[in-house]
Amino acid sequence: MQKTGKIKVGLSCFVVALILAFFIPAAMFPAETKAVCSAMYSFITKDLAWLMFVCFIAVIGGSVYMTFSRHGRVRLGGRDAKPEFTNFEYISMNMCGALAAGVVVLGFSEWSYYVTDTPFQIAPGSVQAYEYASAYPLFHWGPLMWALYVLPGIAIGYLYYNRKCMKSWSMAEACKPALGRLSEPLSPVIDVMAVFSTVSGCCTTIGLGTPVVAQLYASITGTEVTFGLKMAVIGAFFVFLCIFGATPLKKGMAKISTANVWLGIVLLILVLVIGPTFFIMNTAWQAIGINVSDVVRMSSFTDSIGKGLLSPDWTVFYVVWYLGIAAKTGLWVAKISYGRTFKEVMWAVSIWTAIACWISFSIFGNFALDLEVNKGIMYSQMIHEVGQAGVVADVIGHMPVPKLFMAAFIVLIFLNIATSATSSATTASIMTSKNLTASEEPSFFFKLFWIVMTFAIPVGFLLIENATGIQALSIIKSFNNVIYLPLIALAILVSVSFAKVYREDLKNGVVDFELDKKMIGDQRDLERM
């Protein structure tokens, strides 16, 4: 077990107490909890939509500038630092640490909401509504959203590996250069916020994936979806994570992520081949074109006049979600990015992950879209009656050998949730440890402790749902956006700290810019002359 001298006992206990402090009142007053969270959620996604978009554009601008300018040649850990993971493992871990079950569950179903909840006052159910319904998920899961993790990732990595001004993997340590004298009194608050958000952030993932896995299992076996079945699914997740999730990253997360990606590739190819291939490809190409032509409009659409649901319930929700977990995801990115250049981080986190999302949403989503447009199965109406789990199960049920595909998608969603929960638990255990070296990880049992905490909140909400009938996922969604609002400040503080330190290093001439291939060639030509 990890030595107590390397554990921040006070911080760990305080976060656990905070989890209990929220859950106990939520269990006692579920309706009131939902009402309060929903009211605050509405304020954030409607009244503060403009501010969320401003932060969104600012962080993206910083990410692009630091990775595609000369600064992109800076290597985390210095010129001689060697990456710990292969390129495929590294890209897979970045993808799987953040994607979770949403890429499968929403890949099949997200478009169906936008047929009726349309943007830009487009007539619901019209041809244009379907065109934008296929395009909007690509925006919500595209390179701009994923770029929000890049700047915090390279910021924390540079502060820890290069400047060595962080004594531990602490968010408060990363914010010190920006806060100055205020860092000492604010450090405990920052660390508690960071760890709490990391643990609670996995709630939505588990909340999305559990009903779908239960529904697919019930469809295979011919049984009903019950509370006991949902708890059994969560129990299976937990046992799996106890075996693999708490092991060292090289043995656990890297292997699970690689298996997850390969299974996803196989299923994507199969669905593309057995499905309406040309419809999928044509609709995907059209959706990409809409994203390119309307990117500015999509990035600023608050719908304050039309008062539709798509912007506050989806676009602004996603922006707050990505910004809210940007700091903690940035720490995860930094932890696995030793030996990578800023540009390599951008490619892995924003470009390759977005490509994976676009392929997944295009193939899975357009397979389902074809069933509605050309086969008359109205998922855009069904989604409000049977929910995402019912829609996903029905779509997969229209594939050849449906039970085999259902079993394969159960494994895929299972692995997606496992990798996301592992990422959250590992990040929380890292933030609550002290004096860890760059290559050192928290112990098996300490990771296991945070895995238990990661599952405690969604299990609690499921118990509330079973006792009161109030949908757990709706509470989780509102709850997460509420706690993520102040956490956006952490991502900004980390970025400001990095900018301050990096500017000083540039001024002092200590930033090591590696020569790219063209520069090396030019230098050799000069030497020959």
Secondary structure, 3 states (H helix, E strand, C coil): CCCHHHECHHHHHHHHHHHHHHHHHHHHCHHHHHHHHHHHHHHHHHHCHHHHHHHHHHHHHHHHHHHHCHHHHEECCCCCCCCCCCHHHHHHHHHHHHHCCHHHHHHHHHHHHHCCCCCCCCCCCCHHHHHHHHHHHHHHCCHHHHHHHHHHHHHHHHHHHHCCCCCCCCHHHHHHHHHHHHHHHHHHHHHHHHHHHHHHCCHHHHHHHHHHHHHHHHHHHCCCCCHHHHHHHHHHHHHHHHHHHCCCCCCCHHHHHHHHHHHHHHHHHHHHHHCCHHHHHHHHHHHHHHHHHHHHHHCCCCCCCCCCCHHHHHHHHHHHHHHHCHHHHHHHHHHHCCCCEHHHHHHHHHHHHHHHHHHHHHHHHHHHHHHHHCCCCCHHHHHHHHHHHHHHHHHHHCCCCHHHHHHHHHHHHHHHHHHHHHHHHHHHHHHCECCCCCCCCCCHHHHHHHHHHHHHHHHHHHHHHHHHCCCHHHHHHHHHHHHHHHHHHHHHHHHHHHHHHHHHHHHHCCCCECCCHHHHHHHHHHHHC
